[in-house]
Amino acid sequence: MTESARKGPGAGLRWTSLRLRLVVVFALVALTAAVSASGIAYWLNREAVLTRTQDSALNDFRQEMQNRAASLPLRPTEEELRRTAEEMSSNGVGYGVVLLAERAEGKPIVGVSDPDRFTLEDVPQSLRAAVDKQHEVDDSNPYPYHLFWQRTTRGQTPYLVGGTRIAGGGPTGYMFKSLEPERQDLNSLAWSLGIATLLALLGSALLAQAAATTVLKPVHRLGEAARRLGEGELDTRLQVSGTDELAELSRTFNAAAESLQKKVADMSAREESSRRFVADMSHELRTPMTALTAVTEVLEEEQDGLDPMIAPAVALVVSETRRLNTLVDNLMEVTRFDAGTARLVLDDVDVADQVTACIDTRAWLDAVELDAERGIVARLDPRRLDVILANLIGNALKHGGSPVRVAVRTEGDDLFIEVRDHGPGIPEDVLPHVFDRFYKASASRPRSEGSGLGLSIAMENALIHGGDITAANSPDGDGAVFVLRLPRDASHTVDPQEQQQKGGGHEGA
C-alpha cells in the first residue's frame, strides 16, 4: 500500500493542497458572481415593485383628489369631508385618506376614511410642510401645489404616505398605503435568490472538484512517478495521451527518466568494472606479495650480516613490501564493502580486553593510556572492532602527539570509545574529508607511510555495525578527538540467516 493510500481520502484536502485551493477559488468566484447577480436582481426587482405600487397609488390618489376632493364646496362640513375620504379610499387601491379643510376662516376640520388605520398625526411633519408650501406659477411650473410622497415605517410595517392640495383654497389630502404585501413578495424573492446562490455555490464546488480531478490526476501520477524514480525505480514511465501541456510534461519526464536510466546504467557498469578490476588486481597481487613477504622476512633476519652498502636498500625493500602488503589488504577490504559482501560475525566481547589486546599486539602500551572498566560486554564483530581501533589509535600516534588516551563508556544501548591525542589537531579545512578514501591532509606528502584508506575502512566497519565515527578538535585546543559509537548489541544489523554459526570464518584483512 502506498503512503498516499494509507493516509486516506481526506489527506488530499489539507490546507496546502492544490485541490483544495482550486475548489476554494472556484467557490469564491461563483459566490461572488452569484451574490452580485442576486443583489442586482433583488435591487432591480425591489425598485420595480415599489415604483409600480407607488406610482399606481399616487396616480390614483391624484385622480381622486381631482375628481372628488376638488368638487367639494369651499367651506365643506366635517361630514362631507369624511364621506369624500371614504369614497376615495373605497376604490380598491387599498389606501387610507385624510382630508383637511376649513369650515370657516381659521377653523380647520378633518375628514378621515378610517380613524383606526390612519389619522392626521400619522403624516410626517416634513411631508405636511412640503405639501402646504405654495410654489410660484410660471411657464415651467403651472401648478402652485405639487404631489409629494414619502416612505415611512410604523411599528414593523412599511407605509407609503403621499399628499397634495387643491389650488384655489380647496382641501388638502393625504393618503396612507401599507407596503406589507410588497415586502412579503420581496422577502420571498430574497429567499429564492439566496437558495439559488447556495445551489450555484454547491454546483461550482462540484465543478471545481471535477476540474481539479481532471487537472490534478496527471499531476498526481507525475508525482508518484517522480517518487518512484527517486527511490531507484529507473524504469518508471508515464503513459502519454493527448497533446496538451500535461502530455508534453509527461513526455519530458519520460525522456529525462530514460536519459537518467541510461547514465546510471553506464555509471554502474563503469563502477562495477572498476570494482572488479581492483578486486582482481588485489587478488592477483596476493600470490606475489606472499612470496615477497617471505623473501623480505628472510632478508630482515639476515640484515645484520649484510654489507653496510646493501643494508639500507634491504631495509627500504622490507619497509615498502610491508606497506604494499597493507595496501593490498586494504584494497581487498574496500572491494568487499563496495560489492556489499562484507558481513559481521558477532561474538560477545569484553571491550576493555579487546582494546588492551589491540594495543599490546602492536606494542603501543608505552604510548597509549587506557581508561576502560572491565566487564563492559558488547556483542560485536571482534575482528572489525580491532581494525577500527588499530586505525584510530595508529592514526593518533602517527599524526597526533603522545600520550594517546583511549576512554570507554556506555550510554544507554550505545558503546562509545574515545581516542584522543595531544598533537596539533586537525585543520578546519581537513575535518570534512578525514574519512574520504585516499585523502591526505598534506599534498606535499604523497609518499607518506599511510595509504589514505585506514580511516575510511574504520568508518565502513563502524557503519556496518550500525554505528559511526566523529572527528573533531579538542575544545581546549590540545589535540584531535575521534569518537567511535557502536550499539552494544549489533544483532539487529545482521540477517538471521547469516548467523548460522557463531564465530564463523572471517574475511582476510
C-alpha positions in Angstrom: 0.0 0.0 0.0 1.4 3.4 -0.9 1.8 6.2 1.5 -1.0 8.2 -0.1 -3.3 5.3 0.2 -2.5 4.8 3.9 -3.3 8.5 4.6 -6.9 8.0 3.4 -9.1 10.0 1.1 -9.1 13.2 3.3 -5.4 13.5 3.1 -5.6 15.2 -0.3 -7.6 18.1 1.1 -5.1 19.5 3.6 -5.0 23.3 3.6 -1.9 23.4 1.5 -3.2 21.1 -1.2 -3.7 22.4 -4.8 -7.0 20.6 -5.0 -8.5 22.5 -2.0 -7.1 25.8 -3.3 -8.8 25.2 -6.7 -12.1 24.3 -5.0 -11.9 27.4 -2.8 -11.1 29.7 -5.7 -13.9 28.3 -7.8 -16.3 28.6 -4.9 -15.2 32.2 -4.2 -15.6 33.2 -7.8 -19.0 31.5 -8.0 -20.1 33.0 -4.7 -19.0 36.5 -5.8 -20.8 36.1 -9.1 -23.9 34.7 -7.6 -24.1 37.2 -4.8 -23.5 40.1 -7.2 -26.2 38.8 -9.6 -28.6 38.1 -6.8 -28.0 41.5 -5.3 -28.5 43.3 -8.6 -31.6 41.3 -9.3 -33.1 41.9 -5.9 -32.4 45.6 -6.1 -33.9 46.0 -9.6 -37.0 43.9 -8.6 -37.4 45.9 -5.4 -37.2 49.2 -7.2 -39.6 47.9 -9.9 -42.1 46.6 -7.4 -42.1 49.6 -5.1 -42.1 52.0 -8.0 -45.1 50.3 -9.7 -47.1 50.2 -6.4 -46.1 53.7 -5.5 -46.9 55.1 -9.0 -50.2 53.3 -9.1 -51.3 54.5 -5.7 -50.2 58.1 -6.2 -51.7 58.4 -9.6 -55.0 57.0 -8.3 -54.8 59.4 -5.3 -54.2 62.4 -7.6 -57.1 61.4 -9.8 -59.4 61.0 -6.8 -58.3 64.4 -5.5 -59.2 66.0 -8.8 -62.5 64.2 -9.2 -63.8 64.1 -5.7 -61.9 66.5 -3.4 -61.9 69.3 -6.0 -65.8 69.1 -6.2 -66.3 69.9 -2.5 -67.6 73.3 -1.6 -65.1 75.9 -0.4 -66.3 75.6 3.2 -67.3 71.9 3.5 -68.7 70.3 6.6 -66.9 67.6 8.5 -69.5 65.1 7.3 -68.8 66.0 3.7 -65.1 65.6 4.2 -65.5 62.3 5.9 -67.8 60.9 3.3 -65.5 62.1 0.5 -62.5 60.5 2.2 -64.4 57.2 2.5 -65.3 57.3 -1.2 -61.7 58.0 -2.2 -60.4 55.0 -0.1 -63.0 52.6 -1.3 -61.8 52.4 -4.9 -59.9 49.2 -4.4 -56.4 50.5 -4.4 -56.2 50.0 -0.6 -55.1 53.2 1.0 -56.5 55.4 3.7 -57.4 59.0 3.2 -57.3 62.1 5.4 -58.8 65.4 4.1 -58.1 68.7 5.7 -60.2 71.9 5.1 -61.7 74.9 6.9 -65.4 75.3 7.8 -64.7 78.9 8.5 -61.7 81.3 8.5 -59.1 79.8 10.8 -61.3 76.8 11.8 -59.8 73.6 10.3 -61.8 70.4 10.1 -60.6 66.9 9.3 -62.3 64.0 7.4 -60.8 60.5 7.9 -61.7 57.4 6.0 -60.7 55.0 8.8 -59.6 56.7 12.1 -58.3 53.3 13.4 -56.0 53.0 10.5 -54.8 56.4 9.5 -55.1 59.9 11.1 -53.5 63.2 10.6 -50.9 62.5 13.3 -49.5 59.7 11.2 -48.4 62.2 8.5 -44.7 63.1 8.9 -44.3 66.8 9.7 -41.8 67.2 6.9 -44.3 66.0 4.4 -47.0 68.3 5.7 -44.7 71.2 5.3 -43.8 70.3 1.7 -47.5 69.9 0.8 -48.5 73.2 2.3 -45.8 75.1 0.6 -47.1 77.2 -2.3 -44.9 77.5 -5.4 -44.7 80.4 -7.8 -46.6 79.7 -11.0 -44.7 80.4 -14.3 -44.2 78.8 -17.7 -42.1 76.0 -16.2 -44.4 75.4 -13.2 -48.1 75.7 -14.0 -49.3 74.4 -10.5 -48.9 76.2 -7.1 -49.1 72.9 -5.2 -47.4 69.6 -6.0 -47.9 66.0 -5.0 -45.3 64.8 -2.5 -44.7 61.3 -1.1 -42.5 59.6 1.5 -41.9 56.1 2.7 -42.1 55.6 6.4 -42.4 52.8 8.9 -45.0 52.4 11.7 -44.1 49.6 14.1 -42.6 46.9 11.8 -44.8 47.7 8.8 -43.6 49.9 5.9 -46.0 52.5 4.5 -46.2 55.0 1.6 -47.5 58.4 2.6 -48.4 60.9 -0.1 -50.2 64.3 0.0 -51.2 67.2 -2.2 -53.5 70.3 -2.0 -56.3 71.6 -4.3 -55.4 75.0 -5.7 -57.8 77.9 -5.0 -58.5 77.2 -1.4 -59.5 73.6 -1.8 -58.9 70.8 0.8 -55.6 69.2 1.5 -55.5 65.4 1.1 -53.2 62.7 2.4 -53.1 59.0 1.5 -51.5 56.2 3.6 -50.9 52.9 1.9 -49.3 49.8 3.5 -46.4 48.2 1.7 -46.5 44.9 3.7 -47.6 42.8 0.7 -44.7 44.1 -1.4 -42.3 43.5 1.5 -43.5 39.9 1.7 -43.1 39.5 -2.0 -39.6 40.9 -1.8 -38.7 38.6 1.1 -39.8 35.6 -0.9 -37.7 36.9 -3.8 -34.7 37.2 -1.4 -35.1 33.7 -0.1 -35.4 32.4 -3.7 -32.2 34.3 -4.7 -30.4 33.0 -1.6 -31.3 29.4 -2.4 -30.2 29.9 -6.0 -26.9 31.4 -4.7 -26.4 28.4 -2.4 -27.2 26.0 -5.3 -24.8 27.9 -7.5 -22.1 27.6 -4.8 -22.6 23.9 -4.4 -22.6 23.4 -8.2 -19.4 25.4 -8.5 -17.8 23.3 -5.8 -18.7 20.1 -7.6 -17.5 21.5 -10.9 -14.3 22.6 -9.2 -13.8 19.2 -7.8 -14.3 17.6 -11.2 -12.0 20.1 -12.8 -9.4 19.6 -10.1 -9.6 15.9 -10.5 -9.1 16.2 -14.3 -6.2 18.5 -13.9 -4.5 17.0 -10.8 -4.8 13.4 -11.7 -2.0 13.6 -14.3 0.0 15.8 -11.8 -0.6 13.1 -9.1 0.6 10.4 -11.5 3.7 12.5 -12.3 4.4 13.0 -8.6 4.1 9.2 -7.9 6.4 8.5 -10.9 8.9 11.1 -9.7 8.8 9.5 -6.2 9.4 6.0 -7.6 12.2 7.4 -9.8 13.8 9.0 -6.7 13.6 5.6 -4.9 15.6 4.0 -7.6 12.9 2.6 -9.9 14.6 4.0 -13.0 12.3 2.1 -15.4 9.3 4.2 -14.3 7.5 5.7 -17.2 4.3 7.7 -17.7 1.5 6.8 -20.2 1.2 9.8 -22.5 -2.2 10.7 -24.1 -3.3 13.9 -25.7 -1.4 16.9 -26.9 -1.9 19.4 -24.1 0.7 20.8 -21.7 0.4 17.9 -19.2 1.0 15.4 -22.0 4.1 17.4 -23.1 5.2 17.4 -19.4 4.8 13.6 -19.3 6.9 13.2 -22.5 9.6 15.4 -21.0 9.5 13.3 -17.8 9.8 10.0 -19.8 12.7 11.4 -21.8 14.5 12.6 -18.6 13.9 9.2 -16.9 15.2 7.3 -19.9 18.3 9.5 -20.1 18.9 9.1 -16.3 18.4 5.3 -16.5 21.0 5.2 -19.3 23.5 7.3 -17.5 23.1 5.4 -14.2 23.4 2.1 -16.1 26.6 3.4 -17.8 28.0 4.6 -14.4 27.0 1.3 -12.7 28.8 -0.6 -15.4 31.9 1.5 -15.1 31.8 1.3 -11.3 31.3 -2.5 -11.5 34.2 -2.7 -13.9 36.4 -0.6 -11.6 35.5 -2.7 -8.6 36.2 -5.9 -10.5 39.5 -4.5 -11.6 40.5 -3.6 -8.1 39.3 -6.9 -6.7 41.1 -8.9 -9.5 44.2 -6.8 -9.1 44.3 -7.2 -5.4 43.7 -10.9 -5.7 46.4 -11.3 -8.3 48.8 -9.4 -6.1 48.3 -11.7 -3.1 50.4 -14.5 -4.6 53.5 -12.5 -5.5 53.0 -10.5 -2.2 53.1 -13.7 -0.2 56.4 -14.6 -1.9 57.8 -11.1 -1.5 56.8 -11.1 2.2 58.6 -14.4 2.7 61.7 -13.1 1.0 61.7 -9.8 3.0 61.4 -11.8 6.2 64.5 -13.8 5.3 66.3 -10.6 4.3 65.3 -8.9 7.5 66.7 -11.8 9.6 70.0 -11.6 7.7 70.1 -7.8 7.7 72.7 -7.6 10.4 75.2 -9.7 8.5 74.8 -7.8 5.2 77.3 -5.5 3.6 76.8 -1.9 5.0 76.3 -0.7 1.5 73.4 -3.1 0.8 71.7 -3.0 4.2 69.9 0.4 3.6 68.5 -1.0 0.4 67.3 -4.1 2.1 65.7 -2.1 4.8 63.9 0.0 2.2 62.7 -3.1 0.4 61.4 -4.6 3.6 59.5 -1.4 4.5 58.0 -0.9 1.1 57.0 -4.5 0.9 55.1 -4.3 4.2 53.5 -1.0 3.0 52.4 -2.7 -0.3 51.1 -5.7 1.6 49.0 -3.4 3.8 47.7 -1.5 0.8 46.7 -4.7 -1.0 44.8 -5.9 2.2 43.1 -2.5 2.4 42.1 -2.6 -1.2 40.5 -6.0 -0.8 38.6 -4.9 2.3 37.3 -1.8 0.4 36.3 -4.0 -2.5 34.2 -6.2 -0.2 32.4 -3.1 1.2 31.7 -1.8 -2.3 30.5 -5.1 -3.5 28.2 -5.5 -0.5 29.8 -8.8 0.5 31.2 -7.6 3.9 29.4 -9.5 6.7 29.5 -9.3 10.5 30.5 -12.3 12.6 29.3 -11.4 16.1 30.6 -12.5 19.4 30.4 -11.3 23.0 33.4 -9.1 23.5 34.8 -7.6 26.7 35.6 -4.2 25.3 38.5 -3.4 27.8 40.2 -6.7 26.9 39.7 -6.1 23.2 41.3 -2.6 23.4 44.1 -3.9 25.6 44.8 -6.8 23.1 44.8 -4.3 20.1 47.4 -2.1 21.9 49.5 -4.9 23.2 49.7 -6.7 19.8 51.1 -3.6 18.1 53.4 -2.7 21.0 51.7 0.6 21.8 51.4 0.0 25.6 54.0 2.7 26.4 52.4 5.4 24.2 48.7 4.8 25.0 46.7 5.4 28.2 43.6 3.3 28.6 40.6 4.3 30.7 38.2 1.4 30.5 36.4 -0.7 33.1 36.5 -4.4 32.7 33.1 -6.1 32.4 31.7 -3.9 29.7 30.5 -6.6 27.3 29.2 -5.9 23.8 28.0 -8.2 21.0 30.2 -7.1 18.1 32.5 -8.4 15.4 35.8 -8.6 17.3 37.9 -8.6 14.1 36.3 -5.5 12.7 36.4 -3.8 16.1 40.2 -4.5 16.2 40.5 -3.0 12.7 38.7 0.2 13.8 40.8 0.6 17.0 44.1 -0.1 15.2 43.3 2.6 12.6 42.1 5.2 15.1 44.9 4.6 17.6 47.6 4.2 14.9 46.4 7.5 13.2 46.6 9.3 16.6 50.1 8.0 17.2 51.3 8.8 13.7 49.8 12.2 13.1 49.0 13.4 16.7 51.1 13.5 19.7 51.7 11.3 22.7 50.2 10.4 25.0 47.2 9.0 23.2 44.3 8.4 25.6 41.6 5.8 24.9 38.4 6.0 27.0 35.5 3.6 27.0 32.0 4.5 28.3 28.4 3.4 27.7 25.2 5.5 27.3 22.0 3.5 27.2 22.3 0.9 24.4 25.4 2.6 22.9 29.1 2.0 23.4 31.4 4.9 23.0 35.2 4.7 22.5 37.0 8.0 22.5 40.6 8.2 21.1 42.3 11.5 21.9 45.8 12.6 21.1 47.9 15.7 22.2 49.1 16.8 18.8 48.4 20.0 16.8 44.9 18.9 16.0 43.2 18.7 12.5 43.0 21.8 10.3 39.4 23.0 9.8 39.5 22.5 6.0 40.6 18.9 6.6 38.0 17.8 9.1 35.2 17.2 6.5 37.5 14.9 4.5 39.3 12.8 7.1 37.1 9.8 6.3 37.5 10.1 2.5 39.4 7.4 0.6 43.0 8.2 -0.3 42.7 11.6 1.3 45.9 13.0 2.8 46.0 16.2 4.8 49.2 17.4 3.2 49.7 17.3 -0.6 53.4 17.7 0.0 53.5 14.1 1.5 52.1 12.0 -1.3 54.5 9.2 -0.4 53.8 9.3 3.3 53.6 5.9 5.1 49.8 5.9 5.2 47.6 4.9 2.2 44.7 7.2 2.9 42.4 4.2 3.4 42.7 3.5 7.1 40.1 5.9 8.4 37.6 5.2 5.6 37.9 1.5 6.4 37.3 2.2 10.1 34.2 4.2 9.2 32.9 1.4 6.9 33.4 -1.1 9.7 31.5 1.2 12.2 28.6 1.7 9.7 28.2 -2.0 9.1 27.7 -2.4 12.9 25.0 0.4 12.8 27.4 2.9 14.4 29.6 5.8 13.2 32.8 7.8 13.9 33.0 11.5 14.5 36.2 13.6 14.3 36.8 16.9 16.0 39.4 19.0 17.7 39.6 19.1 21.5 37.7 22.1 22.9 40.9 23.2 24.8 42.8 23.2 21.6 45.1 20.3 22.6 44.9 17.6 20.0 42.2 15.8 18.0 39.4 13.6 19.3 37.8 10.7 17.4 34.7 9.2 19.0 33.5 5.7 17.9 29.8 4.9 18.6 28.7 1.3 18.3 25.5 -0.4 19.5 26.2 -2.7 22.4 24.3 -5.4 20.5 24.7 -5.3 16.7 22.4 -8.3 16.2 19.7 -6.2 14.6 22.1 -5.3 11.7 22.6 -8.9 10.8 20.3 -11.1 8.7 19.3 -14.1 11.0 20.1 -16.5 8.1 23.7 -15.2 8.1 24.2 -16.2 11.8 24.1 -19.9 11.3 27.3 -20.5 13.1 28.6 -18.3 15.9 32.1 -17.1 15.3 32.3 -18.3 11.7 35.1 -17.7 9.3 36.4 -14.1 8.7 37.3 -12.4 5.5 41.0 -11.8 5.1 42.2 -8.3 6.1 
